[in-house]
């Protein structure tokens, strides 16, 4: 597994990051056992980068990661756990006070005394002016970083224009976008370039577009949490035909579209059971010939600009 430097943080992370948004979604006890076993398997390698959030799995994602870390005797050297600050689900409070409480909750659940990387999560929930106002979430994150509670700050969201505004504050070391740098759409290109110019790490989430780029458009006709357009479905069907010609799984092409780009520090792939680790390794390390990419990349580029 290739490791890359996470921008100016100096952290070394695997090209694949373990996503845990569904890790806490299944009820206990079976769900807890499976989730903890998944993280214990992750800690065995080769992935050393884990992504979670205060709100994932109704707080259970962090709890189950924390349980796995406790069973492992603490956070192993070289492993990076990133989390995100969130309002309480169903409540609109994204104030500085809520951010401080969110961080406190994450520290307790994860069993850590310091957080290596914390993202401002889905800042589109409030206006940019609210996010950057005195007493707001950004000010609180900066204070927590300056106090040493947080090592590095990131921003993770959807709308590219909004993320560009946050990067322009020169506060963030890492940025995540989701569903906007895939075989279907590359509207994150301006964000990626801006991040590179600033020395900010770009982390790519949702390379499978919610499932279409794993199962195909017949089985999963949705992209980015919405019904896919006929144009998207038509292009993915053409990609499926190329995949069949070359004997390449569509999922491997979707993942490596992201991991083969040196501008992408890491690509987040959801893993909710131990077997997904080996499956993802196979997809990431499958040998895909350059002739394949010469046929697929023009199909991918045609999708640029379809998401807002």
Buried (B, 14 or more C-beta within 10 A) or exposed (E): EEBBEBBEBEBEBBBBBBBBBBBBBBEEEEBBEBBBBBBBBBBEBBBBBBBBBBBBBEBBBBBBBBBBBEEBEEBEEEBBBBBBBBBBEEEEEBBBEBBBBBBEBBBEBBBBEEBBBBBBBBBEBBEBEBBBBEEBBBBBBBBBBEEEBBBBBBBBBBBBEBBBBBBEBEBBBBBBBBBBBBBBBBBBBEBBEBBBEBEBBBBBBBBBBBBBBBBBBEEBBBBBEEEBEEEBBBBBEBBBEBBEEBEBBBBBBBBBBBBBBEBBBBBBBBBBBBEBBEBBBEBBBBEBEEEBBEBBEEBBEBBBEBBE
